Amino acid sequence: MVASVDLSQYQVIQSVLFEASVSVPTANQYVTLRLYNKTDKHPVWNSEVTMNTASSYLISAPIIYDAGVKLYQVQLKTQLRFPTSISQARIHIILK
């Protein structure tokens, strides 16, 4: 999953969150997701979320984002390399 986002186009942002729906059919491993800024080649600060259940809707702490047009990618790490599905992921922008 990759998306180009320009957060400077939004006025008066209160916070920005990373949200994702994840499922592990075997329900037996830890899964960690985070946003990665491909433009500047670094993880997005505060975007990392972890689960260890069959399925979960994950919400990060407010992320620290870079201004301007950036290409974001979801990165996924599994504990045991069993199949894992991301049914949706989004950047949730909350305005004042």
Residue pairs with C-beta under 8 A, 6 or more apart in sequence:
1 73
1 74
1 86
1 89
2 38
2 71
2 72
2 73
3 71
3 72
3 91
4 69
4 70
4 71
4 72
5 69
5 70
5 72
5 91
6 68
6 69
6 70
7 13
7 16
7 65
7 67
7 70
7 93
8 67
8 68
10 93
10 95
11 95
12 95
12 96
13 93
13 94
13 95
13 96
14 94
14 95
14 96
15 62
15 94
16 62
16 63
16 65
16 91
16 92
16 93
16 94
17 59
17 60
17 61
17 62
17 63
17 91
17 92
17 94
18 33
18 34
18 35
18 44
18 47
18 49
18 59
18 60
18 63
18 89
18 90
18 91
18 92
19 57
19 58
19 59
19 60
19 89
19 90
19 91
19 92
20 33
20 49
20 57
20 58
20 74
20 86
20 88
20 89
20 90
21 55
21 56
21 57
21 58
21 86
21 87
21 88
21 89
22 31
22 33
22 51
22 55
22 56
22 58
22 84
22 85
22 86
22 87
23 54
23 55
23 56
23 84
23 85
23 87
24 31
24 51
24 53
24 54
24 55
24 78
24 82
24 83
24 84
24 85
25 54
25 82
25 83
25 85
26 82
26 83
27 53
27 54
28 80
28 82
29 52
29 78
29 79
29 80
29 82
29 84
30 50
30 51
30 52
30 78
30 79
31 50
31 51
31 52
31 76
31 77
31 78
31 79
31 84
32 48
32 49
32 50
32 76
32 77
32 78
33 48
33 49
33 50
33 58
33 74
33 75
33 76
33 77
33 86
33 89
34 43
34 44
34 47
34 48
34 49
34 74
34 75
35 43
35 44
35 47
35 63
35 72
35 73
35 74
35 75
35 91
36 42
36 43
36 44
36 72
36 73
36 74
36 75
37 43
37 44
37 66
37 70
37 71
37 72
38 70
38 71
38 72
38 73
39 66
39 69
39 70
39 71
40 66
40 70
43 75
44 63
44 64
44 65
44 72
45 63
45 64
46 60
46 61
46 62
46 63
46 64
47 60
47 63
48 60
49 58
49 59
49 60
50 58
51 58
59 92
63 91
72 91
74 86
74 89
76 84
76 86
78 84
